[in-house]
């Protein structure tokens, strides 16, 4: 099932997309209201209403190598950083190239949205806390990662997390293809089976320390092939079984 969040009369509205029809629901995972609308032409919004966006860094071996961080052993636990709700951007929404960076990078990722309050998850019940999966774009001011105490400017600035186009509830996240294209040219092409820490391990680790709330987002890391963006570029993140997230850089 596809769960969508769309704009109706200037307000966000959740729904379930079946074929070309949106069946509106009472909230993110609520019952249908009986009202419908065509999916074609609907203004899609980021399919999440998070209190926080929890991100995993350096979760693919070849990505670690390309950034020059492979001088020691592989990570023994997930490396976590945060983005705030301010970082969300909608599908097809333009993102301005920040004036304060000279090295603006793309990172395509599998993202997931939490459907129920989750704390101290165990491996057997971790995936049950996930409402659905979507495409995520972790935008990064690469030149600001090293000088800052934390990655606040580099990762968590406004619109640094485009998300969408919708949530797919029936995806098996163990081995799906994650691609990123810039102006139609493939720059990243990996599989989630190559992650150092899989989705279950990530959820168990995060909820050992932090309670995830319904609507929270988790980004699972990016494959190799990251690189700089320019004004005028169009970025597409595609995850098999979900769809395509498009983000123009202006």
C-alpha positions in Angstrom: 0.0 0.0 0.0 1.1 3.5 -0.8 0.5 6.1 2.0 0.6 9.7 0.7 0.6 13.1 2.2 -0.9 15.8 0.0 -1.9 19.4 0.1 -5.7 20.0 0.0 -7.0 23.6 0.2 -3.6 24.7 1.6 -3.6 22.0 4.4 -1.8 18.7 4.6 -4.0 15.6 4.3 -3.0 11.9 4.7 -4.4 9.2 2.4 -3.9 5.8 0.9 -3.2 5.6 -2.9 -4.8 2.8 -4.8 -4.2 3.0 -8.5 -5.0 6.5 -9.6 -7.2 7.3 -6.6 -6.3 8.8 -3.1 -8.6 7.6 -0.3 -8.2 10.2 2.5 -7.6 9.0 6.0 -7.9 10.4 9.5 -4.2 11.0 10.1 -1.1 9.1 9.0 -2.4 5.6 9.7 -6.1 6.3 10.5 -9.3 5.0 9.0 -10.6 6.2 5.6 -12.9 9.2 5.7 -14.8 8.2 2.6 -13.5 11.2 0.6 -11.3 10.6 -2.5 -9.3 12.6 -5.0 -7.3 11.7 -8.1 -3.6 11.0 -7.5 -2.7 12.6 -10.8 -2.1 16.3 -10.3 -2.1 16.1 -6.5 0.6 18.2 -4.7 2.6 15.6 -2.8 4.2 16.6 0.5 7.0 14.9 2.4 5.3 11.7 3.8 6.3 12.3 7.4 5.5 14.6 10.3 8.6 14.0 12.5 9.7 15.2 15.9 13.2 14.3 14.7 15.1 12.8 11.7 17.7 10.2 12.8 20.4 9.6 10.3 23.1 6.9 10.0 26.4 8.0 8.6 29.1 5.9 7.0 27.0 2.7 6.7 28.5 1.5 3.4 32.1 0.3 3.2 32.9 1.9 -0.2 31.4 5.2 0.9 33.7 5.2 3.9 36.6 4.6 1.5 35.7 7.4 -0.9 35.7 9.9 2.0 39.1 8.8 3.2 37.7 7.4 6.5 39.0 3.8 6.1 42.3 4.2 8.0 41.0 2.0 10.9 38.6 -0.8 11.6 35.0 -0.7 10.3 32.5 0.9 12.7 31.4 -1.3 15.5 28.1 0.5 16.0 26.0 2.9 13.8 27.2 6.5 13.7 24.2 8.6 14.4 23.4 12.3 13.7 20.2 14.3 13.7 18.3 16.6 11.4 15.3 18.6 12.6 11.8 18.8 11.0 13.0 22.1 9.4 15.2 20.0 7.1 12.2 18.3 5.3 11.6 19.2 1.7 8.7 18.0 -0.4 8.9 15.9 -3.6 9.7 18.1 -6.6 10.3 21.0 -4.3 13.3 23.2 -5.4 16.2 23.6 -2.9 18.3 26.7 -3.1 22.1 26.2 -3.3 23.3 27.6 0.0 25.4 30.8 -0.3 27.5 29.7 2.7 29.0 26.5 1.2 31.3 25.9 -1.7 30.9 22.1 -1.7 27.2 21.0 -1.7 26.8 17.2 -1.9 24.1 14.7 -2.6 23.5 11.4 -0.8 20.7 9.1 -1.8 19.3 6.8 0.8 16.5 4.4 1.8 14.4 6.2 4.4 11.8 4.8 6.8 9.0 6.4 8.8 8.0 5.2 12.2 4.3 4.2 12.7 4.2 3.7 16.5 6.0 4.8 19.6 9.2 2.7 19.8 11.6 2.2 22.7 13.9 -0.6 23.5 13.0 -2.5 20.3 14.1 -6.1 19.9 15.3 -7.6 16.6 12.1 -9.7 16.2 9.7 -6.7 16.6 11.8 -3.9 15.1 10.3 -3.9 11.6 6.8 -3.8 13.2 7.5 -0.3 14.3 7.9 0.9 10.7 4.9 2.4 8.9 6.5 2.5 5.5 9.6 3.2 3.4 10.5 6.0 1.1 13.3 7.8 -0.8 15.5 10.2 1.1 18.1 12.8 0.0 20.7 13.7 2.6 22.0 17.1 1.4 25.4 18.0 2.9 27.6 21.0 3.0 30.7 18.9 2.9 33.2 21.7 3.6 31.5 22.4 6.9 31.6 18.9 8.3 35.1 19.0 9.7 35.3 22.5 11.2 32.1 22.2 13.3 31.8 20.5 16.6 28.7 18.7 15.3 27.2 18.4 11.8 24.5 21.0 12.5 25.2 23.4 9.5 26.5 20.6 7.3 23.5 18.3 7.6 20.6 19.9 9.4 20.0 23.2 7.5 16.6 24.1 6.0 15.5 21.7 3.3 18.5 19.5 3.6 16.3 16.4 3.7 14.0 16.0 0.7 11.7 13.0 1.3 9.2 11.1 -0.8 7.3 10.6 -3.0 5.2 8.4 -0.6 5.4 5.6 1.8 5.4 2.0 0.6 4.2 -0.4 3.4 5.1 -3.7 1.8 8.8 -3.3 1.1 11.4 -5.8 2.4 14.4 -3.5 3.2 16.9 -6.3 3.4 18.1 -6.1 -0.3 16.7 -3.2 -2.4 18.5 -1.1 -5.0 19.2 2.5 -4.2 20.2 4.8 -7.1 20.8 8.5 -7.5 21.0 10.4 -10.7 22.0 14.0 -11.4 20.6 15.4 -14.7 19.8 11.8 -15.7 23.3 10.5 -15.1 23.7 7.7 -12.5 26.0 8.7 -9.8 25.1 6.2 -7.0 24.0 2.6 -7.4 24.0 0.4 -4.4 22.0 -2.2 -2.5 20.8 -2.2 1.1 22.3 -5.7 1.5 25.7 -3.9 1.4 25.0 -1.8 4.5 27.2 -2.5 7.5 24.2 -2.2 9.8 20.9 -3.3 8.4 17.5 -1.7 9.2 16.8 -4.0 12.1 20.2 -3.3 13.7 19.7 0.4 13.2 16.3 0.5 14.9 17.4 -1.6 17.8 20.4 0.6 18.3 18.6 3.9 18.1 15.7 2.9 20.4 18.2 1.7 23.0 18.9 5.4 23.7 16.1 7.4 22.1 12.3 6.8 21.9 11.1 7.1 18.3 7.7 8.7 17.9 5.1 8.1 15.2 6.1 10.1 12.1 9.8 10.2 12.9 12.2 9.5 10.1 15.2 7.3 9.9 17.8 7.6 7.1 19.9 4.5 6.7 23.1 5.7 5.0 24.3 6.2 1.5 26.2 4.1 -1.0 29.4 5.2 -2.7 29.4 7.8 -5.4 28.6 11.0 -3.5 29.7 14.2 -5.1 29.1 18.0 -5.6 26.0 19.7 -7.0 25.7 22.8 -9.0 22.9 25.3 -9.5 20.5 24.0 -12.2 21.1 20.3 -11.4 18.1 18.0 -11.0 18.6 15.2 -8.5 16.6 11.9 -8.6 16.7 9.3 -5.9 15.1 6.0 -6.9 14.6 3.0 -4.5 13.2 -0.2 -6.1 9.7 -0.9 -5.0 9.0 2.7 -4.0 9.5 5.2 -6.8 11.5 8.3 -7.6 12.1 11.5 -5.5 13.0 14.5 -7.7 14.8 17.6 -6.3 15.8 20.6 -8.5 18.8 22.6 -7.2 18.2 26.3 -7.9 
